[in-house]
Amino acid sequence: MIKTTFQKIWGFIKEVSGDDAYERYLKHHAQHHPNETPLNRQDFFKQEQDRKWNSIKRCC
């Protein structure tokens, strides 16, 4: 009982913080692109960082 409660809390924390992004990516990839090889964890996070920080950033 305590273990499952802790797992639910930990899962919620990971979801809210975005720490489960790679797991969500793998799930999406398996459902929508089953014939393609998914990115490994390192390449996925590099691509996400590039997407997040290498686009145009301005206020207006």
N, C-alpha and C positions, 0 to 999 in steps of 0.2 A: 504494500500500500504506500509506504513512504517512498520507495524507489520509483513507483510510477508517478507519484505526485511530483517528485523532484525532476523526473524526466519531462513531464509536461511543463513545469516552470522553466527548465533549461531550454526546451524547445521554443517556448514563447520568447525568452530573452534573445535567443539566436535569431528568431524571425524579426523581432522588432529592431534589433541592431543591424540586420542585414548580413549577419554572419553565416546564414544558410544559403547565400546566393549561389554557391557552386552546386549544392544539392538540388536547388530549384532549377538551375540550368540543366543539370543532368536529367532530371525528370521531364522537363519540357523537351529536351533534345530527343530522348527516347520515344516520346509520344509523337513528335512532329517531324523528326528527321531520322528515322530508324536505320536508314541505309548509309548514313554518314558517321564518321568517327568524331566523337566529341573532343573538345579541347581538354588537355590535362589541366589540373588545378592551377599550376603556375602560369600557363599561357592564358587561362581564363581571367585570372586576376590582373595580369599585365594588360590584357585587352580592355578590361573594365576601367583600370586606372587611366589608360590612354583615352578612352571614350569620355571619361569624367573630366579630365584635366587638360586635354589637348584641343578642345573645341574653343570657339570664340567665346570669350567671357566679357560681357559689358552690361552696364546697368540699363541701357536704353535701346 
